[in-house]
Amino acid sequence: MKVWRLVAGILSIILFVVVTFQSCSAGLYNSLQENGEVSGSTGIIVAILLLTGGIVSIAVRNTLGKGGSIALFILFGLGALIGFSGYGNYTDLVIWSGWCLINAVLAFVSLFLKQK
């Protein structure tokens, strides 16, 4: 699970940049169209949770306790929940929420694996 945490952390930090720019574009589009959508703001929240989850994932990759996995499950789980519930016209947010869901499931699985 050390390798997964390192790779997931690095990819999540890189995806933070992509999601942030896309969310800003979606927010600008929503403002200009005055359509009442909040998918740009939702994307910013998911991006922040991606960044936080990525940093935590890298920081706790060598720990033996279950606290890191619980924190990752909560962070990525919130990212998935918020992203899936508020994607609106920013449909790429479903992809980034799917990444959060994959990481949340892997963090949940790592809770039950034996630590060496």
GUDRENRO-208210 format. One record per residue (C-alpha): x negated, y, z. Coordinates in steps of 0.2 Angstrom, whole numbers. Last residue first. Layout:
REM GUDRENRO-208210
X=X | Y=Y | Z=Z .
...
***
This chain:
REM GUDRENRO-208210
X=-20 | Y=-28 | Z=40 .
X=-2 | Y=-21 | Z=41 .
X=12 | Y=-33 | Z=39 .
X=26 | Y=-27 | Z=27 .
X=42 | Y=-21 | Z=34 .
X=40 | Y=-2 | Z=34 .
X=31 | Y=-4 | Z=17 .
X=48 | Y=-8 | Z=9 .
X=55 | Y=8 | Z=15 .
X=41 | Y=18 | Z=8 .
X=43 | Y=9 | Z=-8 .
X=61 | Y=13 | Z=-9 .
X=58 | Y=32 | Z=-5 .
X=44 | Y=32 | Z=-18 .
X=56 | Y=25 | Z=-31 .
X=70 | Y=37 | Z=-26 .
X=58 | Y=52 | Z=-27 .
X=53 | Y=47 | Z=-45 .
X=72 | Y=45 | Z=-49 .
X=75 | Y=63 | Z=-42 .
X=61 | Y=68 | Z=-55 .
X=71 | Y=60 | Z=-69 .
X=88 | Y=66 | Z=-63 .
X=80 | Y=84 | Z=-62 .
X=78 | Y=83 | Z=-81 .
X=96 | Y=86 | Z=-83 .
X=96 | Y=104 | Z=-78 .
X=114 | Y=108 | Z=-82 .
X=120 | Y=102 | Z=-66 .
X=106 | Y=93 | Z=-55 .
X=115 | Y=95 | Z=-38 .
X=118 | Y=78 | Z=-31 .
X=105 | Y=68 | Z=-39 .
X=91 | Y=80 | Z=-34 .
X=97 | Y=83 | Z=-16 .
X=98 | Y=64 | Z=-13 .
X=82 | Y=60 | Z=-22 .
X=72 | Y=74 | Z=-13 .
X=80 | Y=69 | Z=4 .
X=74 | Y=51 | Z=1 .
X=57 | Y=57 | Z=-4 .
X=55 | Y=66 | Z=12 .
X=64 | Y=54 | Z=24 .
X=55 | Y=38 | Z=17 .
X=38 | Y=47 | Z=17 .
X=40 | Y=52 | Z=35 .
X=46 | Y=34 | Z=40 .
X=31 | Y=27 | Z=30 .
X=19 | Y=39 | Z=39 .
X=26 | Y=34 | Z=56 .
X=24 | Y=15 | Z=53 .
X=7 | Y=14 | Z=61 .
X=-9 | Y=8 | Z=52 .
X=-15 | Y=24 | Z=45 .
X=-26 | Y=24 | Z=29 .
X=-13 | Y=32 | Z=17 .
X=-7 | Y=44 | Z=29 .
X=-14 | Y=60 | Z=22 .
X=-12 | Y=56 | Z=4 .
X=7 | Y=52 | Z=6 .
X=9 | Y=67 | Z=17 .
X=2 | Y=78 | Z=4 .
X=13 | Y=70 | Z=-10 .
X=29 | Y=70 | Z=1 .
X=26 | Y=89 | Z=4 .
X=24 | Y=93 | Z=-14 .
X=38 | Y=82 | Z=-20 .
X=49 | Y=90 | Z=-6 .
X=44 | Y=107 | Z=-13 .
X=49 | Y=102 | Z=-30 .
X=65 | Y=95 | Z=-25 .
X=70 | Y=111 | Z=-16 .
X=64 | Y=121 | Z=-32 .
X=75 | Y=109 | Z=-43 .
X=90 | Y=113 | Z=-32 .
X=87 | Y=131 | Z=-35 .
X=87 | Y=129 | Z=-53 .
X=102 | Y=117 | Z=-53 .
X=113 | Y=131 | Z=-44 .
X=126 | Y=133 | Z=-58 .
X=138 | Y=148 | Z=-57 .
X=138 | Y=150 | Z=-76 .
X=131 | Y=168 | Z=-76 .
X=122 | Y=164 | Z=-93 .
X=107 | Y=174 | Z=-88 .
X=106 | Y=168 | Z=-71 .
X=108 | Y=150 | Z=-75 .
X=95 | Y=151 | Z=-89 .
X=83 | Y=160 | Z=-76 .
X=87 | Y=146 | Z=-64 .
X=83 | Y=132 | Z=-77 .
X=67 | Y=141 | Z=-82 .
X=62 | Y=142 | Z=-64 .
X=67 | Y=124 | Z=-61 .
X=56 | Y=118 | Z=-76 .
X=41 | Y=128 | Z=-70 .
X=43 | Y=120 | Z=-52 .
X=46 | Y=103 | Z=-59 .
X=30 | Y=103 | Z=-69 .
X=20 | Y=110 | Z=-54 .
X=27 | Y=98 | Z=-42 .
X=24 | Y=83 | Z=-54 .
X=5 | Y=85 | Z=-51 .
X=8 | Y=84 | Z=-32 .
X=19 | Y=69 | Z=-34 .
X=7 | Y=61 | Z=-46 .
X=-7 | Y=63 | Z=-33 .
X=3 | Y=57 | Z=-18 .
X=11 | Y=42 | Z=-28 .
X=-7 | Y=37 | Z=-33 .
X=-14 | Y=38 | Z=-15 .
X=1 | Y=30 | Z=-7 .
X=2 | Y=16 | Z=-20 .
X=-17 | Y=12 | Z=-17 .
X=-15 | Y=11 | Z=1 .
X=0 | Y=0 | Z=0 .
***
